[in-house]
């Protein structure tokens, strides 16, 4: 899987999430963006600002999990 960066749109990331590894992180952080119409246009960084979440931390956690799954 491609490395996730905070400038990717949430909709793009969800489309890449074939193994459903990213959705739990978003939900855990209180970001219920999965069904939100704004997810098609909002980046991870923008969503994190709205929800008071550290974008760098979230991206690092997602990428670490994806590396575990790919191993």
C-alpha positions, 0 to 999 in steps of 0.5 A, spaced: 500 500 500 502 507 498 504 511 504 499 515 507 500 523 507 496 528 510 495 532 504 491 526 501 483 526 501 480 522 506 476 519 500 482 517 496 485 514 503 478 510 504 479 507 497 486 505 498 484 501 504 482 495 501 484 491 508 480 496 512 486 498 516 485 505 516 478 506 518 479 503 525 484 509 526 479 514 524 474 512 528 478 511 534 480 519 533 473 521 533 473 522 526 467 519 523 469 521 516 467 514 513 460 516 510 461 524 510 460 527 504 466 532 505 471 526 505 471 527 498 474 534 498 477 534 505 484 532 506 487 528 512 490 534 515 484 539 514 479 533 518 484 533 523 484 540 524 477 540 525 477 534 530 483 537 534 487 531 532 494 531 531 495 530 523 502 528 523 501 523 529 495 520 525 499 519 519 504 516 523 500 511 526 496 509 520 503 508 516 506 504 522 499 499 522 500 499 514 507 496 514 505 491 520 499 488 515 504 488 509 509 484 513 
